Amino acid sequence: MRPDESAADTYGQRSARLRAASPAEAAAELAEISTSVRRDILTTIQSAGMGHVGGDLSVTDLLVTALWGTLRLDPTTPDTPQRDRFVLSKGHCAAALYSTLASCGFFPRARLSEFMAPLSPLNGHPARLKVPGVETNTGPLGHGFPVATGCALGAQLRGETWRTIVVLGDGEMQEGSNWEAAMTAAHYKLANLTAVVDRNRLQQGARTEDTKTLEPLAEKWASFGWEVRVIDGHDHRAIKEAYAASTTGRPVAVIANTVKGKGVSFMEDRVEWHHKVPTDEQVRLALEELNR
């Protein structure tokens, strides 16, 4: 897939400005981008007839703030060695990642209509060799975070300054491999690594606490040796502040309290929207809400 060069040029200038801006200055613009991405998520899943719309909408603000307002990326040279790294460990929310990458110009937005089509590079789970901007194949939960830890360790070993942000689902925190990665990152003092938990408290079929208790989640991260920041995961100012570099020389864990289905009233905090596909009429109503 080729980059959208005009969109990439706009992204380069706008992203540099947003990275340099204060969190307060950047918040309104990041919120505007997030609303546009949410529209694309809805139409992308509608077109495909498949997806995970609830989690896509809960994670949108976290992705937009990372890719637009924090990390140093270049859609025209997505594999440049000095780039920052972004990993979406909860890979089933691929529609949110693709919509955000398209907004940055990694590929034309028109190609979102190919999501999950036969032989399309826009798989239901992101694949590195198929889509520019995708750092690693994700989808099997518990795999993305260990890969991100390896990225951060590689930068440390090479004396490089680039950083890594990884976004995880909260249900994914029930996987043991994630706690092995957390222990490893703390041991090596990977201050260049930020792990973000999309804490919407819902997973497939049930609430996280009914499936396997996660709380006290912040204290668990702290006990593993991480610098912990607990925020409103839909407050762009708070997100941008939480994505700032470590102040302790330790890796940073951001517990982002979010709402599954955020932005669409009839989807919010409802477990069935984990993978339910909206009808044409529901998409119309959802877009009306987002356009207000």
C-alpha positions as CSV (number, residue, x, y, z in Angstrom):
1,M,0.0,0.0,0.0
2,R,1.3,3.4,-0.9
3,P,1.0,6.6,1.3
4,D,-1.4,9.3,0.5
5,E,1.3,11.9,-0.2
6,S,-0.9,15.0,0.1
7,A,-2.4,13.8,3.4
8,A,1.0,12.8,4.6
9,D,2.4,16.3,3.9
10,T,-0.5,17.8,5.9
11,Y,0.1,15.3,8.7
12,G,3.8,16.1,8.9
13,Q,3.2,19.8,9.5
14,R,0.2,19.4,11.7
15,S,1.6,16.6,13.8
16,A,4.8,18.6,14.4
17,R,2.8,21.5,15.6
18,L,0.6,19.4,17.9
19,R,3.6,17.6,19.4
20,A,5.1,21.0,20.2
21,A,1.9,22.5,21.6
22,S,0.9,22.4,25.2
23,P,-1.7,19.7,26.1
24,A,-4.3,22.5,26.6
25,E,-3.5,24.0,23.2
26,A,-3.6,20.6,21.4
27,A,-6.7,19.2,23.0
28,A,-9.4,20.7,20.9
29,E,-7.7,19.9,17.6
30,L,-7.0,16.3,18.7
31,A,-10.7,16.0,19.7
32,E,-11.7,17.1,16.2
33,I,-9.4,14.5,14.6
34,S,-10.9,11.8,16.9
35,T,-14.4,12.6,15.9
36,S,-13.4,12.3,12.2
37,V,-11.7,8.9,12.9
38,R,-14.8,7.7,14.8
39,R,-16.9,8.5,11.7
40,D,-14.5,6.5,9.6
41,I,-14.6,3.5,12.0
42,L,-18.4,3.4,11.8
43,T,-18.5,3.5,8.0
44,T,-15.6,1.1,7.7
45,I,-17.3,-1.6,9.8
46,Q,-20.7,-0.9,8.1
47,S,-19.0,-1.6,4.7
48,A,-17.3,-4.8,5.9
49,G,-20.2,-6.2,7.9
50,M,-17.7,-7.2,10.5
51,G,-15.6,-5.6,13.3
52,H,-15.3,-4.6,16.9
53,V,-17.0,-1.2,17.0
54,G,-17.3,-0.8,20.8
55,G,-13.6,-1.2,21.5
56,D,-12.7,0.8,18.4
57,L,-14.6,3.7,19.7
58,S,-13.2,3.4,23.2
59,V,-9.6,3.4,22.0
60,T,-9.9,6.2,19.4
61,D,-8.8,9.1,21.6
62,L,-5.8,7.1,22.8
63,L,-4.7,6.3,19.2
64,V,-5.2,9.8,17.8
65,T,-3.2,11.4,20.6
66,A,-0.4,8.9,20.2
67,L,-0.1,9.2,16.4
68,W,-1.0,12.8,15.9
69,G,0.2,14.5,19.1
70,T,3.0,12.5,20.6
71,L,5.1,10.2,18.4
72,R,7.5,11.1,15.6
73,L,6.3,9.3,12.5
74,D,6.6,9.9,8.7
75,P,4.0,8.2,6.5
76,T,6.2,8.7,3.4
77,T,9.0,6.7,5.0
78,P,7.2,4.5,7.5
79,D,10.2,2.2,8.1
80,T,12.8,4.8,8.8
81,P,15.0,3.4,11.7
82,Q,14.7,6.5,13.8
83,R,10.9,6.5,13.9
84,D,9.0,6.1,17.2
85,R,7.1,2.9,17.5
86,F,3.4,2.4,18.1
87,V,1.9,-1.1,18.8
88,L,-1.8,-1.8,19.1
89,S,-1.7,-4.9,21.2
90,K,-5.5,-5.3,21.1
91,G,-5.3,-6.0,17.4
92,H,-9.0,-6.9,17.0
93,C,-9.6,-3.2,17.1
94,A,-7.9,-2.9,13.7
95,A,-10.6,-0.6,12.3
96,A,-9.6,2.1,14.8
97,L,-5.9,1.7,13.9
98,Y,-6.5,1.7,10.1
99,S,-8.8,4.8,10.4
100,T,-6.2,6.6,12.4
101,L,-3.3,5.6,10.0
102,A,-5.4,6.7,7.0
103,S,-6.1,10.1,8.7
104,C,-2.3,10.5,8.9
105,G,-1.7,9.7,5.3
106,F,-0.2,6.2,5.6
107,F,-2.6,5.1,2.9
108,P,-5.6,6.7,1.2
109,R,-8.8,6.9,3.3
110,A,-10.7,5.5,0.3
111,R,-9.0,2.1,0.9
112,L,-10.8,1.8,4.3
113,S,-13.7,0.4,2.2
114,E,-11.6,-2.7,1.6
115,F,-11.5,-3.6,5.3
116,M,-11.8,-7.4,5.7
117,A,-12.5,-7.9,2.0
118,P,-11.1,-11.1,0.4
119,L,-7.3,-10.6,-0.2
120,S,-7.4,-7.1,1.3
121,P,-4.2,-6.0,3.2
122,L,-6.6,-4.5,5.7
123,N,-7.1,-7.7,7.7
124,G,-9.3,-8.0,10.7
125,H,-6.0,-8.1,12.7
126,P,-3.2,-5.8,11.7
127,A,-0.3,-7.3,9.6
128,R,3.1,-5.6,9.5
129,L,4.1,-6.5,6.0
130,K,0.8,-5.5,4.5
131,V,0.0,-2.1,6.0
132,P,2.4,0.8,6.4
133,G,2.5,2.1,10.0
134,V,1.7,-1.3,11.5
135,E,4.8,-2.3,13.6
136,T,3.9,-5.9,14.3
137,N,1.2,-8.5,13.7
138,T,-1.3,-8.4,16.6
139,G,-4.6,-10.0,17.4
140,P,-3.7,-13.0,19.6
141,L,-4.0,-11.2,22.9
142,G,-0.9,-11.0,25.1
143,H,1.5,-10.8,22.1
144,G,1.7,-7.0,21.3
145,F,3.0,-5.9,24.6
146,P,6.0,-8.3,24.7
147,V,6.9,-7.2,21.2
148,A,6.7,-3.5,22.3
149,T,8.9,-4.3,25.2
150,G,11.4,-5.8,22.8
151,C,11.3,-2.6,20.7
152,A,12.0,-0.5,23.7
153,L,14.9,-2.7,24.9
154,G,16.4,-2.6,21.4
155,A,16.4,1.2,21.5
156,Q,18.1,1.1,24.9
157,L,20.8,-1.4,23.8
158,R,21.6,0.8,20.7
159,G,21.6,4.0,22.6
160,E,18.7,5.4,20.4
161,T,16.3,8.0,21.5
162,W,13.1,6.8,19.8
163,R,10.3,5.6,22.1
164,T,7.5,3.0,22.1
165,I,3.8,3.3,23.0
166,V,1.7,0.2,23.2
167,V,-2.1,0.1,23.7
168,L,-3.6,-2.9,25.4
169,G,-7.2,-4.0,26.2
170,D,-8.1,-4.4,29.8
171,G,-9.4,-7.9,29.3
172,E,-6.0,-8.6,27.7
173,M,-4.4,-8.0,31.1
174,Q,-5.7,-11.4,32.1
175,E,-2.9,-12.9,29.9
176,G,0.2,-14.0,31.8
177,S,2.6,-13.0,29.0
178,N,1.7,-9.4,29.6
179,W,2.8,-9.6,33.2
180,E,6.1,-11.2,32.1
181,A,6.6,-8.3,29.8
182,A,5.8,-5.8,32.6
183,M,8.3,-7.5,34.8
184,T,11.0,-7.5,32.1
185,A,10.4,-3.8,31.2
186,A,10.7,-2.7,34.8
187,H,13.9,-4.9,35.3
188,Y,15.6,-3.1,32.4
189,K,14.2,0.3,33.4
190,L,12.8,0.9,30.0
191,A,11.8,4.6,30.5
192,N,11.3,4.8,26.7
193,L,8.3,2.5,27.0
194,T,4.7,3.6,27.7
195,A,2.0,1.0,28.1
196,V,-1.6,2.2,27.9
197,V,-4.5,0.1,29.1
198,D,-7.9,0.9,27.4
199,R,-9.8,0.4,30.7
200,N,-13.4,0.2,29.4
201,R,-14.2,-2.6,31.8
202,L,-15.9,-4.7,29.2
203,Q,-14.6,-7.7,27.2
204,Q,-16.3,-10.2,25.0
205,G,-19.5,-11.3,26.7
206,A,-19.0,-9.8,30.1
207,R,-17.5,-7.3,32.4
208,T,-13.8,-7.8,33.1
209,E,-14.3,-8.0,36.8
210,D,-16.9,-10.8,36.3
211,T,-14.5,-12.7,34.2
212,K,-11.3,-12.4,36.1
213,T,-10.7,-9.6,38.7
214,L,-8.2,-7.0,37.6
215,E,-8.5,-4.5,40.4
216,P,-6.5,-3.0,42.0
217,L,-5.0,-2.5,38.6
218,A,-2.9,0.6,39.2
219,E,-1.4,-0.9,42.3
220,K,-0.5,-4.1,40.4
221,W,1.4,-2.1,37.8
222,A,3.1,-0.1,40.5
223,S,4.1,-3.3,42.4
224,F,5.8,-4.4,39.2
225,G,8.0,-1.3,39.3
226,W,6.2,1.0,36.8
227,E,5.4,4.7,37.0
228,V,1.6,4.7,37.0
229,R,-0.7,7.5,35.6
230,V,-4.5,7.1,35.9
231,I,-6.5,9.3,33.6
232,D,-9.8,9.9,31.8
233,G,-9.1,8.2,28.5
234,H,-11.3,10.5,26.5
235,D,-9.7,13.8,27.8
236,H,-7.2,14.7,25.1
237,R,-5.3,17.1,27.4
238,A,-5.0,14.4,30.1
239,I,-3.9,11.8,27.5
240,K,-1.2,14.1,26.0
241,E,0.1,14.9,29.5
242,A,0.2,11.1,30.4
243,Y,2.1,10.4,27.2
244,A,5.0,12.7,28.3
245,A,8.3,11.1,29.0
246,S,9.0,9.2,32.2
247,T,10.0,11.3,35.2
248,T,11.3,8.5,37.3
249,G,13.6,6.5,34.9
250,R,11.0,3.7,34.9
251,P,8.5,2.6,32.2
252,V,5.2,4.3,32.3
253,A,1.8,2.6,32.7
254,V,-1.2,4.7,31.7
255,I,-4.5,3.4,33.1
256,A,-7.0,5.2,30.7
257,N,-10.5,5.0,32.0
258,T,-12.7,4.8,28.9
259,V,-16.2,4.0,27.8
260,K,-16.9,1.2,25.3
261,G,-18.7,2.6,22.3
262,K,-17.7,6.2,23.3
263,G,-19.5,8.9,21.3
264,V,-22.6,6.9,20.3
265,S,-25.2,6.9,23.1
266,F,-26.8,3.6,22.3
267,M,-23.5,1.8,22.1
268,E,-21.9,3.2,25.3
269,D,-21.0,0.7,28.0
270,R,-22.9,-2.1,26.4
271,V,-21.2,-5.4,26.2
272,E,-23.0,-6.6,23.0
273,W,-21.2,-3.9,21.0
274,H,-17.9,-5.7,21.5
275,H,-18.5,-7.2,18.0
276,K,-22.1,-6.4,17.0
277,V,-22.3,-4.8,13.6
278,P,-24.6,-1.7,13.4
279,T,-27.3,-1.6,10.8
280,D,-27.5,1.1,8.2
281,E,-30.0,3.0,10.3
282,Q,-27.9,2.7,13.4
283,V,-24.9,4.1,11.5
284,R,-27.0,7.0,10.3
285,L,-28.1,7.8,13.9
286,A,-24.5,7.4,15.2
287,L,-23.1,9.7,12.5
288,E,-25.8,12.3,13.4
289,E,-24.6,12.2,17.0
290,L,-21.0,12.6,16.1
291,N,-21.8,15.5,13.8
292,R,-23.4,17.6,16.5
